Amino acid sequence: MKRKSYSKDFKAKIVLEILREEMTLNELSSRYGVHVNLLRKWKKTALEQLPQLFDRRQNEQSRMQAAYEEKIERLYGEVGRLTTELSWLKKKSGFDDVSRRAKG
């Protein structure tokens, strides 16, 4: 027999109803066809993860900071590669020798 899976929206809706305490767990179980133990598990999970909702901004800032640092590192690498390529092209074209002779 295949296990039934529930969407996160469905779980959130039921957990909110549990927290409102307008109906008992048994009533909600009958209403939605979900076992009482599963409802308890969803409630416990929701309550345990609730504090993380308030850290979301900090987590988001950390992810953004890491993304910016990665982008900066990639761009510095590209600048280095282009600088090397430019030097090589100048050397191959003889442009570098012409500019040295003009200075000296």
Beta strands, then each sheet from edge to edge (+ up, - down):
end
